[in-house]
Every structure is written in C-alpha cells, then in structure tokens.
Amino acid sequence: MRRDGVLVPFAAFDGKRWSIDWPGPQLDPQIPINLASVPKGWWGPTRPLAEWQLWLPQGEPRTVRVTQPDWVPAHCVRQVVLRTNYQSDAPVPPLAEQPYPKDGLAISPPQKVERVERVPVGSAEAGELQGMVAEEFNRAERETALRFSHPVKESAREQVAVQLEAIYAFGDAPRAYYVEAARGYRTASGDQRDCAISFGTGWFARDEARKLRKLDMAVDILRCNRYGAAYMLPLGVLRVGDRTFWLVQYSGWDHERYVVAEIKKDRVDAPVIKGGGGC
C-alpha cells in the first residue's frame, strides 16, 4: 500500500504456490474502466477483490476498499494500480518521488501478517552477528573480485572493518536475519572519483542452540554514490503451515521490485520477483 492510498498487487498464493498475474509496469498500459472490467487472469487464483486488509507497522489491521483501477508513475514507466479509500496518517509526498513511500502490506482475503523487527546496529544482538557477517562478507567479496576488477587488493581491503548498516529479524528459535553491510575504500591514486564501496546483503539464521549460520551472502563493488545498490523495505511475514515467507520491497536510485522470500533451513528461495518500475 502506497502512502497515497494506491494499492499495487504483486503476487497471488493458492495455498501451495505463488504466481505473478497482475501486469507489471509498462510505458503505455491499458487501464480497466472499473473493477468489474479488470481481466480475470490478472487476479490469479482468486475472484475480483474489492475489499483488502491493510497491515501497517503498528496497530491493528484496517479494512480498505478499492474505488477504481488507475495508473501511477513508477520511475520511467507506468504501473496499473487499484485506488482505495485508505488515507495515511503521514504527509503524502508528490507523485514524482521515487521510489514512492509504502505504508504497509495489503492482503485479501484476510490473513494474519506478522511484522519484521529492526535490530539496532549498535545492540548486543548486532554484536553477536558482526563476526560471521564480516567473515561471509570477505568470502563473497573475494568471489566478486574473481569475476570483476576490484580497485583494492585483497590484503588491503580486508583490513578495513565491515560496517553493519541495517539488520532485520523475524522469529525466535529459529530466528532469521537480513543484513545490509558495507565498507569503503580510497584507491591508491587518492582521487575522489576512484572512491569505491563494497555493499553486501545477506541472510542468516540462529537456531534453537543459538548457533548462527549463513543462508546467503552477496557483495557488489560500487562507486561511492552507491548507484546500483538495492535496499530492503520489509512489508510483512506470512506463515503458512511450516513455511515462512518474507514479503519485501527492494529499491535503489532508479528501480524497485517486490520479492517473496521463503526462508528455508539452509537457504532462501524467491518464488516471486516482480519488477515495480525502473529506468
């Protein structure tokens, strides 16, 4: 749910499998005249949905109703959306702001959505993660350096501390973490234009015995303006039987996408990766 009351459908679930049925951003999309005119195939396994349950970061869920289909700008393209009667408690920014702020997760029919915690990077819990994150960051950066030219030698870059920038967590035992971390370098030339940063994202888990393990880690080498980086906005968690799904947005300077991430014992799968607009 966007802050302006616009709902962007991005995935459907039939109890076993996820699907992507709602059309993605386009240059010139076709907009149905009313809810009844929305093609049946856009809904996936459900009937047309006029009423949704909205989960915000705090408080009880709200019921919102669709008023009409429409479109909104999504970076350099247009996204078909559903306008609703939702009114945010926060100031509504202009349409030109990208990525446009999202207030929460809308779901229909009603289903319990659980919230992802933000762990302070200066907390004791973050300190417990620091060592493993740094170790896996180094390992992933070496793999990236084998495929692409790195401006800093391995021996020099691994003397620079890895800085935790954001930590999200869900659950207790097991407890899943998503971490964003980085470290910056000045190359031998000392030229500001040669400034580089390694930006890493990773999934980790802590089991019942409080033992940590890596599920996934990747590191990209970027300029210091961070063009190309994508940051997570967690929208909520669904637990279906013994399966756990994080529903999140990733966004950067000129793009955004929606992802359903299934947390498994030894890895993270992404049954849904839906583009939300880009340039």
C-alpha positions as CSV (number, residue, x, y, z in Angstrom):
1,M,0.0,0.0,0.0
2,R,1.5,3.3,-1.1
3,R,1.1,6.4,1.1
4,D,-1.3,8.0,-1.4
5,G,-3.8,5.2,-1.0
6,V,-2.8,3.3,-4.1
7,L,-2.6,-0.4,-3.9
8,V,0.0,-2.3,-6.1
9,P,-0.9,-6.0,-6.4
10,F,2.3,-8.1,-7.0
11,A,1.7,-11.7,-6.1
12,A,-1.0,-14.3,-5.5
13,F,-0.9,-17.5,-3.4
14,D,-3.1,-20.6,-3.9
15,G,-2.1,-22.3,-0.6
16,K,0.8,-24.1,-2.2
17,R,2.3,-22.0,-5.0
18,W,2.9,-18.3,-5.7
19,S,2.2,-16.7,-9.0
20,I,2.6,-13.3,-10.7
21,D,-0.5,-12.4,-12.5
22,W,-1.1,-8.7,-12.2
23,P,0.6,-6.8,-15.1
24,G,4.0,-5.2,-14.4
25,P,5.0,-1.6,-15.2
26,Q,4.8,-0.6,-18.9
27,L,5.3,2.5,-21.0
28,D,1.6,2.7,-22.1
29,P,-0.6,0.2,-20.1
30,Q,-4.3,-0.4,-20.7
31,I,-6.4,0.7,-17.7
32,P,-9.7,-1.0,-17.0
33,I,-12.6,1.4,-16.6
34,N,-13.8,-0.1,-13.3
35,L,-13.1,-3.1,-11.0
36,A,-15.6,-5.3,-12.9
37,S,-13.6,-4.7,-16.1
38,V,-10.3,-6.0,-14.7
39,P,-9.4,-9.1,-16.7
40,K,-10.0,-12.3,-14.7
41,G,-6.4,-13.5,-15.5
42,W,-5.0,-10.5,-13.6
43,W,-6.4,-11.9,-10.3
44,G,-4.7,-15.3,-10.5
45,P,-6.4,-18.0,-8.4
46,T,-8.8,-15.5,-6.6
47,R,-12.0,-13.8,-7.6
48,P,-12.0,-10.0,-8.1
49,L,-11.1,-8.4,-4.8
50,A,-12.8,-5.2,-3.7
51,E,-12.0,-5.4,0.0
52,W,-8.5,-5.7,1.5
53,Q,-6.9,-6.0,4.9
54,L,-4.1,-3.5,5.5
55,W,-1.3,-4.2,7.9
56,L,0.7,-1.2,9.0
57,P,3.9,-1.1,11.0
58,Q,1.9,-0.5,14.2
59,G,-1.6,-1.2,15.4
60,E,-4.5,-3.4,14.4
61,P,-5.1,-4.1,10.7
62,R,-7.5,-1.8,8.8
63,T,-10.1,-2.7,6.1
64,V,-9.8,-0.7,2.9
65,R,-11.9,-0.8,-0.2
66,V,-11.0,-0.4,-3.8
67,T,-12.6,2.6,-5.6
68,Q,-11.2,2.2,-9.1
69,P,-8.3,1.0,-11.3
70,D,-5.8,3.6,-12.3
71,W,-2.1,4.1,-13.1
72,V,0.8,5.8,-11.4
73,P,4.3,6.7,-12.5
74,A,6.9,4.0,-11.4
75,H,10.3,5.6,-12.2
76,C,10.3,5.7,-16.1
77,V,7.2,3.6,-16.7
78,R,3.6,3.3,-15.6
79,Q,2.1,0.8,-13.2
80,V,-1.5,-0.3,-13.2
81,V,-2.9,0.0,-9.7
82,L,-6.0,0.0,-7.6
83,R,-7.0,3.2,-5.9
84,T,-8.5,2.7,-2.4
85,N,-10.2,4.7,0.3
86,Y,-7.1,4.5,2.5
87,Q,-5.8,7.8,4.0
88,S,-2.4,7.8,5.5
89,D,-1.6,9.4,8.9
90,A,1.7,10.6,7.4
91,P,2.1,13.5,4.9
92,V,1.6,12.4,1.3
93,P,4.6,13.3,-1.0
94,P,4.3,14.4,-4.6
95,L,3.9,11.7,-7.3
96,A,7.3,12.4,-8.6
97,E,9.0,11.0,-5.5
98,Q,10.6,7.6,-6.4
99,P,10.6,5.0,-5.0
100,Y,7.2,6.2,-3.7
101,P,6.8,5.6,0.1
102,K,5.0,2.4,1.1
103,D,2.9,2.4,4.3
104,G,2.2,-1.3,4.7
105,L,1.1,-4.6,3.2
106,A,-2.4,-5.2,1.9
107,I,-3.8,-8.8,1.7
108,S,-7.1,-10.3,0.6
109,P,-8.9,-12.3,1.9
110,P,-7.9,-11.5,5.5
111,Q,-4.8,-13.4,6.7
112,K,-2.5,-12.7,9.7
113,V,0.6,-10.8,8.7
114,E,3.4,-10.6,11.2
115,R,5.9,-7.8,11.4
116,V,9.6,-7.8,10.8
117,E,11.8,-6.3,13.6
118,R,14.5,-3.8,13.0
119,V,17.5,-4.6,15.2
120,P,19.6,-1.6,16.2
121,V,23.1,-1.9,14.7
122,G,24.7,-0.9,18.0
123,S,22.8,-3.5,20.0
124,A,24.3,-6.6,21.7
125,E,22.3,-8.7,19.2
126,A,24.0,-7.0,16.3
127,G,27.4,-7.6,18.0
128,E,26.7,-11.3,18.0
129,L,26.2,-11.1,14.2
130,Q,29.3,-9.0,13.5
131,G,31.9,-11.7,13.3
132,M,30.0,-14.0,11.0
133,V,28.8,-11.2,8.8
134,A,32.4,-9.9,8.3
135,E,33.7,-13.4,7.5
136,E,31.0,-14.1,4.9
137,F,31.3,-10.6,3.6
138,N,35.0,-11.2,2.9
139,R,34.3,-14.5,1.3
140,A,31.6,-13.1,-1.0
141,E,33.8,-10.1,-1.9
142,R,36.6,-12.4,-3.0
143,E,34.1,-14.2,-5.2
144,T,33.0,-10.9,-6.8
145,A,36.6,-9.8,-7.3
146,L,37.3,-13.0,-9.3
147,R,34.6,-12.0,-11.8
148,F,35.1,-8.3,-11.9
149,S,38.1,-6.0,-11.4
150,H,38.4,-4.8,-7.8
151,P,40.3,-1.5,-7.3
152,V,41.7,-2.6,-4.0
153,K,43.9,-5.6,-3.2
154,E,42.5,-8.3,-1.0
155,S,45.1,-7.9,1.7
156,A,44.4,-4.2,2.0
157,R,40.6,-4.3,1.8
158,E,40.2,-6.9,4.5
159,Q,42.0,-4.7,6.9
160,V,39.0,-2.3,6.6
161,A,36.2,-3.0,9.1
162,V,32.8,-4.1,7.7
163,Q,30.1,-1.7,8.9
164,L,26.6,-3.1,9.7
165,E,24.0,-0.6,8.2
166,A,20.7,-2.4,8.7
167,I,19.5,-5.6,10.4
168,Y,16.0,-7.0,10.1
169,A,14.9,-10.1,12.1
170,F,11.9,-12.4,12.5
171,G,11.2,-15.3,14.8
172,D,12.8,-16.6,17.9
173,A,14.1,-20.1,17.6
174,P,14.9,-20.3,14.8
175,R,15.4,-16.6,14.1
176,A,16.1,-15.3,10.6
177,Y,18.1,-12.1,9.8
178,Y,18.6,-10.0,6.8
179,V,21.7,-7.8,6.9
180,E,23.0,-4.9,4.9
181,A,26.6,-4.0,5.4
182,A,29.4,-2.1,3.6
183,R,32.9,-0.9,3.7
184,G,34.5,1.9,1.7
185,Y,37.9,2.4,0.1
186,R,40.1,5.0,-1.3
187,T,42.3,3.7,-4.1
188,A,46.0,4.3,-4.4
189,S,45.5,7.3,-6.6
190,G,43.6,9.1,-3.8
191,D,41.3,10.6,-6.5
192,Q,37.8,11.1,-5.1
193,R,36.5,9.8,-8.5
194,D,38.2,6.5,-7.7
195,C,36.3,6.1,-4.4
196,A,34.8,2.7,-4.2
197,I,32.5,0.8,-1.8
198,S,31.6,-2.8,-1.3
199,F,28.0,-3.3,-0.5
200,G,26.8,-6.6,0.9
201,T,23.5,-8.2,1.6
202,G,23.0,-11.4,3.4
203,W,20.6,-13.8,5.1
204,F,21.5,-15.6,8.3
205,A,19.7,-17.8,10.8
206,R,20.1,-18.6,14.5
207,D,18.9,-22.0,15.7
208,E,17.5,-23.2,19.0
209,A,21.0,-23.7,20.3
210,R,21.8,-20.0,19.4
211,K,24.2,-21.2,16.7
212,L,24.5,-18.9,13.7
213,R,24.7,-20.0,10.1
214,K,24.8,-18.2,6.8
215,L,21.9,-18.8,4.3
216,D,23.1,-16.4,1.6
217,M,25.5,-13.6,1.1
218,A,26.4,-11.4,-1.9
219,V,28.7,-8.3,-2.3
220,D,28.7,-5.8,-5.1
221,I,31.5,-3.3,-5.9
222,L,30.1,0.2,-6.4
223,R,31.1,3.8,-6.7
224,C,30.7,5.8,-3.5
225,N,27.4,7.3,-4.8
226,R,26.1,3.8,-4.3
227,Y,24.4,3.7,-7.7
228,G,23.3,0.1,-8.3
229,A,22.6,-0.7,-4.6
230,A,19.2,-2.0,-3.6
231,Y,17.8,-1.6,-0.1
232,M,15.2,-3.7,1.6
233,L,11.9,-2.4,3.0
234,P,10.2,-5.3,4.8
235,L,6.5,-5.3,4.4
236,G,5.5,-8.3,6.5
237,V,5.8,-12.0,7.1
238,L,3.3,-14.8,6.3
239,R,3.5,-18.2,8.0
240,V,1.6,-20.9,6.1
241,G,1.8,-24.2,7.9
242,D,5.5,-24.8,8.4
243,R,6.5,-22.4,5.7
244,T,7.7,-18.8,6.3
245,F,7.6,-16.1,3.7
246,W,9.0,-12.5,3.9
247,L,7.3,-10.1,1.6
248,V,9.6,-7.2,0.9
249,Q,10.4,-4.3,-1.4
250,Y,13.9,-3.7,-2.8
251,S,14.7,-0.3,-4.2
252,G,17.5,1.9,-5.4
253,W,18.2,5.1,-7.3
254,D,16.2,4.1,-10.4
255,H,14.3,0.9,-9.7
256,E,12.2,-1.1,-7.3
257,R,10.9,-4.6,-7.2
258,Y,8.8,-6.8,-4.9
259,V,10.0,-10.1,-3.6
260,V,8.5,-13.0,-1.8
261,A,11.4,-14.8,0.1
262,E,10.9,-18.2,1.6
263,I,13.2,-18.9,4.5
264,K,14.3,-22.5,4.5
265,K,16.7,-24.4,6.8
266,D,19.8,-24.0,4.6
267,R,18.9,-21.3,2.0
268,V,16.5,-18.6,0.9
269,D,14.3,-19.1,-2.2
270,A,12.5,-16.4,-4.1
271,P,9.3,-17.7,-5.7
272,V,8.3,-14.2,-6.6
273,I,10.5,-11.4,-8.0
274,K,8.2,-8.8,-9.5
275,G,9.5,-5.6,-11.1
276,G,8.0,-2.4,-9.7
277,G,9.4,0.0,-12.2
278,G,12.7,1.2,-13.4
279,C,14.7,3.4,-15.8
